[in-house]
Amino acid sequence: MLNFVKGGLVSLAAGIPLFLICLSISHSANTRPETATEKPERPSLSKALGKWQQKQYQESINELKAMEQPYGEAGFYQFYFKTFVEQNLNQVFANQPSLPKSCRQQLLFVTGNTQSLAQAERFKQKFNNDPRLASLSICTHELIWFDPETVQCTKNANKNNRLTCNLPLLAQQLKAQQFTHLVLFAENGKANVHNGIMYLDQQDTYDVFVHELAHFSGFVDEYALNADMAKHICQLDEAPNLQFIEPDQGSNLVPARTCDNHPNQAYKKSNRLTFMEYHDVAYIPSEYLAAWRQSLEKQNNPSAHVNFAQFYESQSNVIESQFWRAKYQTYLTQ
């Protein structure tokens, strides 16, 4: 993982962490009731966010400007709200600054609602300061892609309430952006990874993000998969964290629960509970980190470009599918 900060964003980056690590302390003044009622209503963050949810975009920005907090939480929201309004007004969408080529996976965090915006920023900061993942060639873009108009996500009742988002709307907005993988934050639904897109909801923790991040590199869950999933996964020979064939005598591999609903047996590289069995277990064995780095170097797992290409192929849209397939081929050869 590489922590990459853009020079043009120093003032923003310096302001953001304040509201994430500071407690908000309120106090009341000892004013007489008649004096207090004469004062105009003071601008507040909750009022500003409420106006934004009602799509009163400029009124929300004005409310934030009136607050006596040029930095911190109010400044954080004001920056993203102004950026969204200006870009949509001018129909000019600024490109994310490029990340170093040494970043094998380039994560772009994407959301359309304000609560997830703060969540995404917290996860990004934690990831960039997580010593467990410091050796991984994974980078996050400094800015979150915030767009309440085109980022439309729902939970799919036919697929165990797994989150999914409107891909064609998103694809058109992101065509000029540099990324390999997307992390989409939505309101409610089950976390999952499909090819190069991760879906998280507002209840998911940073530990869930790390668990799902490993799926980008081919890691397989170590809890018992359902029969349909096991039928697909347990036919493999191996994954970065698992082996699905009988280990050699004297091997340190131990049985895993992954294929409990399948005739084959899975074996894992650690005799302890890991973050791939229970996401709230922070333990990532050194063997797993080594396998993770190796998988990143091979770069043979799908990127988010595949998601878009497959969608357009299902719609028989040859031009758009070829565009995203070309992006995927570029990713493979980097």
N, C-alpha and C positions, 0 to 999 in steps of 0.2 A: 504494500500500500504506500502510495506517495502522497504527501500532503502538499498540494500545489496551490499557492495563493497568487492571485493576479494583482499587479500593481495598481491598476485602475480601480480596484474595489477595496482598497485598504480602509477607507473611511467607513464603508459599510460593514466590512468584516470586523472592524474594531468595535462597532456599536452593537452588533447583534448579540454577542454573548452576554451582555450585561443583564438583559431581562431573563435570560435562561438560567442564570446562576444566583440572581438576587431575589430576595423575598420582597413582596409588595407590602408595605406597611401603611395602614390607613389610620388617621386620627381625626377627631372631631373638635371643632373650635367651640369654646364656651361663649356662644353668641346668644343674644336674646331672640326669642322666636320671631318677634316682629321685624328685627333686623335681618334675620336669615331669610325670611320670605321675600324680602325686597331684592335680594341678590339674584341676578340671572343664573340660569342653570349652567354649571360649569361643563366644559367638554369632557368627555370620558371615553376610555378605550372601548368599553362595552357598547356604548352608544354608537361609536364610529363603526365597530364591527357589525352591529345590527343594521346600520344603513347599508353597509356593503352587501350583506346577505339579501337585502331587499333590492339590490341592484341600483341603489342610489350612489353610484360610484364617486361622482365629484363631491357630493355632500359628505361622504365618508372621509375623503381626503382632506376636505376643509376642516372637519372635526379633528382629525389627527394633527393638522397644522396648528390648530388653536391650543392644543395641549402644550404644557410647558415641559416637554420632553423631546428635545431635538434628536436624542439618541435613544437607546434602550428599546423597549417594546413598541412604543408608538412610532419611533423612527424606522424600525424594522418593517412594520406593516405599511407605513407611508411610502417607503422605497418601492416595495413590490406593487402596491396599488397604483402609484403614479406610473411605473414602468408599463403595467398592463394597459392602462387607459391611453397613454401616449402611443404605444405600439399599435393598438387597435384603431385609434383615431387616424394615424398616418398609414396604417397597413404596412408598416415597415418593422420587421421583427429582427432585432439585433442578434447576431450570432454569438454563441458562447465562445469565449477565448479558447484557443487550442490547448490541449493538454500534451505533455511530453509523449513521444512515441514509445517510451519505455513502459507506459501504462497499458498493460495488456487488456484490461477491462476499464472502460471509461463510463462511469455511472452518471446519468442525468436524472435528478430527482424531479418528479412531475406531480402537480396537484392542481385542483380547481377550487378548493375551499380553504377558509382561513385557519380553521383548527388544525388541519393537516399541514398547512404551511409552517406553523411553529413546530409541529412534530417532525417534519422533514429536516428542518434546521437543526433540531436537537440530535437527530440520528446522524446527520452529516458531521457534526462536531465530535460526537462520540466516536464515530468510525475513524476520523482523522487523528484521534488521540488514543486509539485502542492499541496497547502494546502487543497484544496477542497477534494482531494482524499486520504489524508493521513491516514484515518481510514480504508481503504479498504485493505484486505489481498491479494493484487496483487503485484507481483514482476517482475522486468525485469532482464534478464541476462545481465551481465556487457558487454559482447562482442556481436557484431552483427555478424550474420552468413553471410559472404560475399563470393559469388561464382558466377562469371560472366559466367561460363560454364554451370552450371546445373540449375540456377534460370532463367527460361524462361517463361515470362508472356506476355499475349496479352489481348486485349479487345474483348469480344464476341459480335459480331454485332447482333446475334440472341437473346441476352439477355440484350438489352438496353445498349450495350457497357460496361457491367460489366467486371471487371478484372477477369482473371482466370490464373492459372499457371500450368506448367507441373508437375503434382503430382508424377508420378513414379520416375522421376529423383530426385526430392527433397526427396522423401521417403527413397530412398536408402542411400542418404548422411546423413540423420538425424536419422537413426535407433538407433544409440548409444547415441544420445543426450537426455538430460533430459529437457523436456518442457511439458506444457499442451496446450498452445495456440501459434499460429504463427501470426506474423504481417508481411505481405509481401509487400515490397515497389517496385513498378514497374514504368515504364516511363509514360504511358498514359492509362486511362480507368476510369470507374466509381467505386468509393469506395463502398465496400459492405462487409458484413460478411456472411460466409457460415459455419455453425457449429462452429468449433474452429479455423477457419482461417479468418483473416482480410486482405483485399486487399486495398492498398492505392496507389495513383499515385503522381507524383512530384508536382502537383498543389494543393494537399490537405494540409490543415493547421492542426496544433495541435488540434484545436477545432473539426475538423472532426474525428481525431483519438479518442478523448474522447467520442464523440457521438457513434462511432462504437464500442468502448470498452464496452459500456453499453449493446450492443446487445449480447456480450458474456454471460451476466448474465440474458438474457431473456427480457430486456427492448424492448418496441415496439415504433416505430415512432409515433409521435403525429401530424404529418401532414397527409393530406388525402392520404391514400393508393390507388393504382390503383385497379380496380375491381377484378383482379385475386388474388392479394395479400390480399385484404380485405376479399375475400371469405374464405381464409384459416385462417387468424388471427381473424376475428371478430366472429368466431364460438366458440372461447375460453371463459372461465369464467373470467379469469383475467391474468394479467402480473404484474411484479413488480411495474410498474408505471401506469397501467390502469386497469379498471374493465369494463366488457362487459355485465353486467346484471344491471337491474334497481337498483339504490342505495336505501337504506332505507331512509325514511323521516327524514329530519334533518341532513343528511350526508353532509360532506364538499366537496364531490366530485362534479366536474363541467364537463360539456360536453367537449369532445375532438373531433378534426376533423378526427381522425384516420379512422373511419368507415363511412365517408361521402358518399362513393360509395357502401354502403351495407345497408340492412334494419336495422341491429342492430345499437345501439348507444354505443359509447365508452365514458367512464368517466375517468378523470384524477384527481390526488391528489393535484393539485395546480391550482389556478386561474390566475397564471402568465404564460407568455411564458417561456418555459424551453429549455434546451439544446437538448431535444429529439424532439422538433418541429422545431427549427432553430439551426443548429449546431454552429452558431456564437454567440448565446446567451449563455453567460457563467454561467447562473443561474442554479444551481442544488439544488432543495429544500431539506431541512433536511429530509423530509419524503422519498424522493427518495434515499438519502444516506442510510437511515435505511433499506429500502427495498433491496438496493444493497448489503449491508452487510449480510442480511438474505439469499439472493440468493446465495452468495458465500459460506455461511456455509452449505447450503443444498447440494451444489455441484451436482446438477442434470441436468445441461446443458451440451451439447456435447463439447468435447475437439477436438483438431486437429487430434487426433488419429482416430476419427470417419471418417473424410474426407478420410484418407488413406485407412481405412478398406472398406469403401463403394466403393472406386475406384477399389480396387482389387476384391471385390465381383462382380462388374460389368464385370470384366475380367475373372471370374471363377478361380481366383488364390487363392486357399484355404489356402495355407501355409502363404502367405503374409497377407491375410485378417485376419487370426487367430492371427498372430503376433500383428497386430495393435488393434484388438479387445481385446486382453489380456492387452495391454497397457491402453486401455480405462477403463477396469474393475479395474485395479490398481488405476487409477485416481479417480474413483467413490468411492473407499473404503478407500482412504487416510484420 
